[in-house]
Amino acid sequence: MVWFAGASLLSGFRTLRQRVRLVESGHAAAGVVDRLEPVHGRSRILSYDCHYRFFLPARGRDRPQVLEGSISLYARQSRRFQPGQPLLILFDPQDPATHTVDLHQARTEDPAALWRPAHLKA
């Protein structure tokens, strides 16, 4: 039992460290909320799974990509996230599958501006 608690704590620290690294040095991409799915407890909704997709522009010889992800939100947080709403996604440029949502507006990029094609940006 103690081993399981220690392993869970270590995993939580790794996840937190990865998110902090992405906020500090990850690349930004535009995302959009696809859907929210409630996670039910015995008598109430405990949290919501927020499913989203985000666009990675072409880089070098790579083609543009649309990736998907999900994040768990507290019920109170979920009020800020509705289907169709733009999101700021932070990703590792070496491994775009490693990404997170900027939940706390730690970065200043505007996700709506990131959707615009490069030739339309001022």
BAKOL-224814 format. One line per 4 residues: number of its first residue (from 1); for each residue x, y, z of N, C-alpha, C. Coordinates in steps of 0.001 Angstrom, whole numbers, plus 500000, padded with zeros to 6 digits. Each point is the difference from the previous one (the first is absolute). Layout:
<sites>
NUM> X,Y,Z,X,Y,Z,X,Y,Z; ... $
</sites>
This chain:
<sites>
1> 500816,498810,500000,499184,501190,500000,500865,501260,500000; 501055,500020,500789,500899,501143,500054,500708,500162,498655; 500371,498882,499380,500651,500047,498692,499092,500675,498976; 498716,499622,499991,499047,500575,499057,499858,501505,500218 $
5> 499911,500426,501239,499875,501427,500308,501249,500754,499537; 501166,499426,500234,501251,500621,499571,500100,500095,498486; 499594,498929,499305,500035,500004,498539,499017,501019,499439; 498834,500112,500608,499003,500977,499546,500508,501425,500201 $
9> 500630,500248,501132,500553,501321,500290,501107,500353,499008; 500872,499049,499716,501085,500221,499047,499445,500287,498601; 498992,499264,499597,499366,500224,498703,499382,501388,499931; 499365,500427,501070,499407,501339,500052,501046,501095,499866 $
13> 501152,499817,500644,501083,500979,499896,500557,500051,498584; 500134,498850,499348,500490,499972,498614,499049,500750,499076; 498697,499763,500177,499001,500678,499174,500059,501499,500225; 500088,500424,501240,500086,501420,500320,501269,500616,499406 $
17> 501121,499316,500139,501274,500497,499465,499911,500150,498473; 499360,499033,499344,499839,500064,498551,499129,501193,499593; 498909,500239,500734,499124,501135,499691,500714,501319,500209; 500771,500112,501054,500757,501232,500257,501001,500227,498873 $
21> 500680,498947,499562,500962,500120,498907,499307,500471,498725; 498806,499467,499711,499271,500415,498803,499554,501457,500092; 499582,500438,501182,499603,501404,500176,501215,500906,499800; 501144,499592,500517,501193,500835,499906,500592,500031,498600 $
25> 500063,498851,499315,500753,499963,498747,499301,499282,498857; 498772,499555,500189,499301,499310,498924,499548,500964,498923; 499743,499467,498819,499462,500801,498908,498489,500091,500156; 499420,501093,499509,498566,500227,500132,499282,499607,498713 $
29> 498805,499443,500173,499147,499648,498861,498557,500325,500359; 499201,500226,498965,498581,500274,500194,499250,498689,500143; 499110,499964,500971,499150,498830,500200,498560,500423,500151; 499118,499014,500006,498574,500281,500168,499380,498868,500819 $
33> 499083,500361,500900,499292,499010,500803,499014,499262,499095; 500073,498676,499994,499045,499187,499240,498786,499662,500843; 500258,499489,501211,498876,499600,500851,500464,499865,501443; 499041,500103,500913,500210,499761,501423,499169,498781,500386 $
37> 500618,499059,500690,499286,498811,500465,500060,499956,501519; 498841,499966,500649,500006,499948,501464,500516,498655,500508; 500728,500059,501100,500456,498803,500717,499171,499942,501274; 499114,499012,500086,499041,499919,501101,500562,499238,501192 $
41> 499692,500526,501180,500243,499285,501244,498702,499323,500409; 499868,499644,501232,498768,499349,500462,498785,500914,499922; 500184,501247,500413,498837,500884,500070,500169,501324,499248; 501153,500202,499391,500228,501272,499322,501082,499844,498938 $
45> 500158,501044,499207,501070,500037,499006,501290,500396,500713; 501027,499171,499856,501278,500257,500665,500899,500918,499180; 500028,499773,498700,500861,500776,499120,499480,499864,498572; 500714,500621,499084,499663,499902,498580,501254,499655,499222 $
49> 499853,499145,499005,501072,499763,499045,499766,500951,498839; 500958,500887,499765,499928,500976,498917,500808,499457,498830; 499315,499695,498905,500653,499488,498794,500200,501162,499037; 501188,500059,499408,500338,501111,499116,500858,499497,498840 $
53> 500148,500855,499015,500928,499735,498904,500798,501274,499769; 501182,499834,499423,500828,501168,499726,500772,499810,498709; 500341,501131,499415,500625,500049,498682,501486,500279,500128; 500815,499158,499349,501437,500236,499911,500318,500399,498568 $
57> 500514,501185,499788,500337,500408,498633,501138,499138,499442; 500147,500024,498689,501089,499264,499344,501331,500541,500505; 500926,499087,500254,501346,500384,500442,500994,499184,499192; 500919,500701,499340,500986,499294,499186,499306,499166,498936 $
61> 500288,498721,500010,499370,499093,499032,498719,499365,500532; 499681,500275,501245,498789,499429,500590,498763,500715,499480; 498930,499261,499843,498728,500573,499571,499268,500561,501217; 499044,500899,499783,499180,500470,501124,499263,498813,500624 $
65> 499743,500085,501284,499333,498917,500717,498902,500542,500898; 498998,499186,500214,498997,500272,501024,500116,498873,501017; 500320,500352,501242,500138,499022,501074,498847,500165,500978; 499730,498960,500753,498928,500028,500999,500566,499735,501375 $
69> 499273,500469,500999,500396,499764,501381,498810,500157,500919; 500242,499749,501266,498963,500222,501005,500682,500343,501316; 499249,500692,500824,500490,500389,501316,498824,499934,500965; 500296,499642,501224,498969,499927,501024,499860,501368,500671 $
73> 498745,500443,500137,499713,501299,500615,499118,499811,501220; 500238,500790,501020,499064,500041,501113,498681,500563,499485; 498903,499659,500658,498686,500473,499566,499977,501527,499900; 500612,500679,500948,500024,501462,499993,500790,500541,498803 $
77> 501109,499342,499655,500803,500425,498860,499251,499825,498683; 499166,498989,499936,499354,499652,498731,499095,501113,499477; 499564,500891,500854,499138,501108,499568,500714,500920,499011; 501331,500035,500082,500787,500857,499106,500250,499362,498642 $
81> 499684,498721,499849,500329,499269,498786,498735,499428,499374; 499627,500539,498841,498802,499554,499303,500374,499560,498591; 499268,499054,499424,500300,499553,498633,500083,501182,499032; 501022,499967,499156,500236,501066,499037,500919,501095,500502 $
85> 500271,500018,501298,500845,501046,500586,501465,499765,499636; 500721,501073,499611,501428,499845,499712,500808,499746,501270; 501065,499226,499840,500916,499681,501096,501422,500282,499567; 500857,500274,500962,501426,500095,499735,500628,498678,500422 $
89> 500595,499310,499039,500657,498722,500254,501499,500238,499980; 500703,499445,500960,501457,500095,500078,500570,498613,499753; 500935,499907,499044,500507,498675,499628,501513,500002,499878; 500562,498815,500097,501427,499782,499827,500258,499927,498490 $
93> 500809,500902,499436,500207,499987,498551,500680,498725,499499; 500746,499323,500862,500639,498740,499617,499037,498823,500077; 498932,500159,500785,499010,498937,500189,498633,500640,500229; 499317,500405,498925,498719,500702,500154,498927,499201,500741 $
97> 500170,498684,500097,499048,499209,500782,500099,500338,501484; 501101,500620,500401,500159,500491,501371,499500,501434,500023; 498816,500193,500575,499368,501316,499983,499093,500164,501209; 499607,501242,500234,499065,500313,501071,499218,501258,499633 $
101> 498893,500201,500662,499198,501213,499837,500504,501037,501001; 500112,501237,499563,500382,501090,500900,498761,500395,500815; 499715,499225,501040,498794,500182,500810,499955,501324,500749; 501157,500497,500388,500051,501161,500889,500476,501274,499306 $
105> 499928,500015,498673,500429,501161,499215,501388,500484,500402; 500926,499034,500124,501373,500323,500370,500762,500637,498844; 499575,499727,498780,500656,500556,498815,499106,501079,499390; 500605,500866,499204,499265,501154,499471,499479,499813,498580 $
109> 500366,498923,499321,499546,499813,498620,498477,499910,499945; 499442,500530,498931,498556,499958,499773,499698,498827,499073; 499249,498980,500479,499748,498839,499135,499275,500360,498712; 499134,500999,500027,499285,500397,498783,500981,500533,498951 $
113> 501027,500722,500424,500995,500530,499065,500849,498889,499395; 500194,498924,500731,500807,498891,499493,499290,499221,498899; 498669,500133,499905,499253,499304,498941,500244,500614,498640; 500322,501304,499966,500137,500694,498716,501184,499454,499221 $
117> 499840,499777,498690,501133,499581,499175,501117,501034,500038; 501221,499548,499849,501165,500879,500109,499945,501167,499015; 499455,499802,498808,500000,501084,499019,498967,501084,500334; 499116,499755,500984,499028,501018,500410,500435,500741,501246 $
121> 501031,499526,500663,500443,500659,501238,500698,501304,499657; 499737,500998,500853,500618,501321,499768,501395,500039,500570 $
</sites>
